[in-house]
Amino acid sequence: IIFLAAFWKYLVAMGSLNSMANNLICSAKLDDLSIHNDTVNRRLGTYVSLLLILSLISFLGVIPLFWIPLLVVMIFLCLVFQVFALEENLNAIEICKKSAKMIKGNFLKASLLLFLLYVISYIMIPELINYAFTKLSIYEIVNKPLETYLATLPLMEVQSMIQMFVPDFSLDFSAIPKTIASIVVSTVVICYTLPLRSICCTMLYKDLELKKLKEKKIKEL
């Protein structure tokens, strides 16, 4: 229950951060995140519907055949949280359509931004933190209680069961604690870099909206 509550708060933050990022970009004023939570709470049905749509689309990722098409689709939908937060008159389907419409003609620009954000927040920063923790021997301190706990688990029996189907399989028991600690640290870092990703995507949204407005004015002339 605690995990589900925390996960829901994280999902709410994903929506609220875009409203806060927009306010920061427009007024250079940083408000408390709780103020912007009303963006989600006021349209809870739409937000849940949007999350369900994204979850169903992401589920296709379990099939390797859909990896590339799914990547393309997710790039087109990369601005759904910005559209949700800043255009309150749209339902979940309309939000997805608006995001796809905005990315159409700007696919390369959006792809480059998302690639850079992925490299920075999913690879570079976690690797730097893991490197620092290793050099400072922090993992050695964390690993001791993990090693004690893992010693109580039937890992040898698990290895024997797997070897019945994969004879060459072998668990490196000494590496398990560090691997677990590294995954946890990387996950925490990725979660805490969410504001960076939200601000950059909100800036992209604002840039594309401004571009659209300029094109409209040129046509009117």
Residue pairs with C-beta under 8 A, 6 or more apart in sequence:
10 191
10 194
11 51
12 37
12 40
12 41
13 33
13 194
14 81
14 194
14 198
15 39
15 40
15 47
15 81
15 84
15 85
16 33
16 36
16 37
16 39
16 40
16 85
17 33
17 36
17 81
17 194
17 195
17 198
17 199
18 39
18 81
18 82
18 84
18 85
18 86
18 198
18 201
18 202
19 36
19 39
19 85
19 86
20 30
20 31
20 33
20 35
20 36
21 195
21 198
21 199
21 202
21 203
22 82
22 85
22 86
22 202
22 206
23 29
23 30
23 31
23 36
24 30
24 199
25 199
25 202
25 203
25 206
36 85
39 84
39 85
39 88
40 47
42 88
43 84
43 88
46 84
46 90
46 91
46 92
46 95
47 84
49 91
49 92
50 80
50 84
50 92
50 95
50 96
52 92
53 92
53 93
53 96
54 77
54 80
57 70
57 73
57 74
57 77
58 70
58 74
60 66
60 69
60 70
61 67
61 70
75 103
75 107
75 110
75 111
75 114
76 99
76 100
76 103
76 104
76 107
77 96
77 99
77 100
78 99
78 103
78 110
78 114
78 201
78 204
79 98
79 99
79 102
79 103
79 110
79 201
79 204
79 205
79 208
80 95
80 96
80 99
81 198
81 201
82 99
82 201
82 202
82 204
82 205
83 90
83 95
83 98
83 99
83 102
83 205
84 90
84 95
86 205
87 95
87 98
90 98
102 205
102 208
102 209
102 212
103 110
103 208
106 208
106 211
109 204
110 204
113 200
113 201
113 204
117 196
117 197
117 200
117 201
120 193
120 196
121 189
121 190
121 193
121 196
121 197
122 190
125 189
125 193
126 185
126 186
126 189
126 190
129 185
129 186
129 189
130 182
130 185
130 186
132 138
133 139
133 181
133 185
139 178
139 181
139 182
142 177
142 181
143 177
143 178
143 181
146 176
146 177
146 180
146 181
147 177
150 173
150 176
150 177
155 171
155 173
155 176
158 171
159 169
159 170
159 171
162 169
163 169
163 170
